[in-house]
Amino acid sequence: MRVGVVGSGRGSYLATWCRRLGIEVVAACDRDPSRRTEAAVALPSAAVFEDWRALRGTGLDAVILANDFDEHAPLAVAFLDRGVHVLSEAAACVEEQQAIELLEAERRSAATYSFAENYVFRPHVQLRDGSCPVPMPNLVR
């Protein structure tokens, strides 16, 4: 499996775990020049970019989104639309409409979307009536 990482702060930690598991990390990106330099050292066989859009041309099977959480949804949709599996390491949406668009993208994609954050399943962050705005799978909580 060929994986890319967007956001090399926490993303570097996750990339290290990928490599330990035998997953090939082939690309990384970060807007911060010093973090790009660190990523190039930590991931010598990976291409390192400033802009996440460059990752779309690297033949990824999956991408880990470890950038600012409020940017996850649009990136996840873009990767899912290209058939790339997505793992968001933190909250992915700022508003309900982004969540709806993300779920729709996951449903129409052959790829999967995974959410590595469990905070959204806490009762106090659900809608006031205790429901979710979109159908949720049966989950063990």
C-alpha positions in Angstrom: 0.0 0.0 0.0 1.3 3.4 -1.0 0.4 6.1 1.6 0.8 9.9 1.6 0.6 12.2 4.6 -0.8 15.8 4.7 0.6 17.7 7.6 3.9 16.5 8.8 3.6 17.5 12.5 1.4 14.7 13.8 1.6 13.2 10.4 5.3 12.3 10.9 4.3 10.2 13.9 1.6 8.4 11.9 4.0 7.9 9.0 6.5 6.3 11.4 3.8 3.8 12.5 2.9 3.1 8.8 6.5 2.3 8.1 6.7 0.0 11.2 3.7 -1.9 9.8 5.3 -2.3 6.4 3.2 0.4 4.7 5.2 2.4 2.1 5.0 6.1 2.8 5.7 7.7 -0.6 4.7 11.3 -0.2 4.2 14.0 2.4 3.3 17.7 2.4 3.3 20.6 4.7 3.1 24.4 4.2 5.9 25.0 6.7 9.3 24.8 5.1 11.0 23.5 8.3 8.5 20.7 8.7 9.0 19.8 5.0 12.8 19.6 5.7 12.1 17.4 8.8 9.8 15.2 6.7 12.4 14.8 4.0 14.9 13.6 6.6 12.4 11.3 8.4 11.0 9.9 5.1 14.0 9.7 2.7 12.2 7.7 0.1 9.1 10.0 0.1 8.5 12.9 -2.2 7.8 16.0 -0.1 5.6 18.8 -1.3 4.3 22.2 -0.1 0.8 21.8 -1.6 -1.5 18.8 -0.9 -2.7 18.8 -4.5 0.7 17.5 -5.6 0.0 14.3 -3.7 -2.9 13.5 -6.1 -0.3 12.7 -8.9 1.8 10.3 -6.8 -0.2 7.1 -7.3 -1.4 6.9 -3.7 -3.6 4.1 -2.4 -4.4 6.1 0.8 -3.7 9.4 2.5 -3.5 10.4 6.1 -4.9 13.9 6.8 -3.0 15.3 9.8 -3.2 18.9 8.8 -5.5 21.6 10.4 -8.8 19.8 11.2 -10.8 22.6 9.6 -9.3 21.7 6.2 -9.9 17.9 6.3 -13.4 17.7 4.7 -12.5 19.3 1.3 -9.3 17.4 1.0 -11.0 14.1 2.0 -13.7 14.7 -0.7 -11.0 15.4 -3.3 -9.1 12.2 -2.5 -12.2 10.1 -2.3 -13.3 11.3 -5.7 -9.9 10.0 -7.0 -10.5 6.6 -5.4 -7.9 7.2 -2.6 -8.7 5.9 0.9 -8.6 8.6 3.5 -7.9 8.6 7.3 -8.6 11.9 9.1 -6.7 11.9 12.3 -8.8 14.5 14.0 -12.2 16.2 13.6 -12.9 16.7 9.9 -15.8 19.2 9.6 -16.4 22.7 10.7 -20.1 22.7 9.7 -22.9 20.3 9.0 -22.8 20.8 5.2 -19.2 19.6 5.1 -20.2 16.5 6.9 -22.9 15.8 4.4 -20.6 16.4 1.5 -18.0 14.1 3.0 -20.5 11.3 3.6 -21.8 11.7 0.0 -18.2 11.5 -1.4 -17.5 8.4 0.7 -20.7 6.7 -0.5 -20.0 7.4 -4.2 -16.3 6.4 -4.0 -14.8 2.9 -4.3 -12.4 4.1 -1.5 -13.2 4.2 2.2 -13.1 7.1 4.7 -11.9 6.5 8.2 -12.1 8.8 11.2 -9.5 8.3 13.8 -11.2 10.6 16.3 -13.7 9.2 18.7 -14.9 12.5 20.2 -17.9 12.9 17.9 -19.5 9.9 19.5 -19.8 11.6 22.8 -23.4 12.5 23.7 -22.7 16.1 24.4 -21.4 16.9 20.9 -24.4 15.4 19.1 -27.4 17.4 18.1 -29.5 18.9 20.9 -32.2 16.2 20.4 -29.5 13.5 20.7 -29.6 12.6 17.1 -27.0 12.8 14.4 -27.7 14.9 11.2 -26.8 11.9 9.0 -27.5 8.2 9.3 -24.7 6.6 11.5 -23.7 2.9 11.2 -24.3 0.7 14.2 -21.2 1.3 16.3 -20.0 -0.2 19.5 -19.7 2.7 21.9 
